[in-house]
Amino acid sequence: MITARATGADGKEIVILGVTRENLTRLADGQPIRVSAEQHAGFPPNLVVTIIFGETERALLEHLAPLIGADTKVVAVPRDPQGKKLS
């Protein structure tokens, strides 16, 4: 995996996460990837990015359930049974 932070032409900060096939295999095996300043120099100390995998949005929400609290913002894009966005 590689990580990077950059500033786009519009002045917005961009966080780049480059994953390898091995990273994808680990994600599919239920091993989340956690990115923080301790392991990835240049990341803000108060920011942690976690990448999870699930076959469906419902599976992703099951992974997230222990982290969801009153101040959590979750956005799931609804899809029809064929996988097309409904919005």
HELIX and SHEET records of a PDB file:
HELIX    1   1 ARG A   21  ALA A   28  1                                   8    
HELIX    2   2 GLU A   57  LEU A   64  1                                   8    
HELIX    3   3 ALA A   65  LEU A   67  5                                   3    
SHEET    1   A 2 ILE A   2  THR A   7  0                                        
SHEET    2   A 2 GLU A  13  GLY A  18 -1                                        
SHEET    1   B 2 ILE A  33  SER A  36  0                                        
SHEET    2   B 2 VAL A  48  ILE A  51 -1                                        
END                                                                             
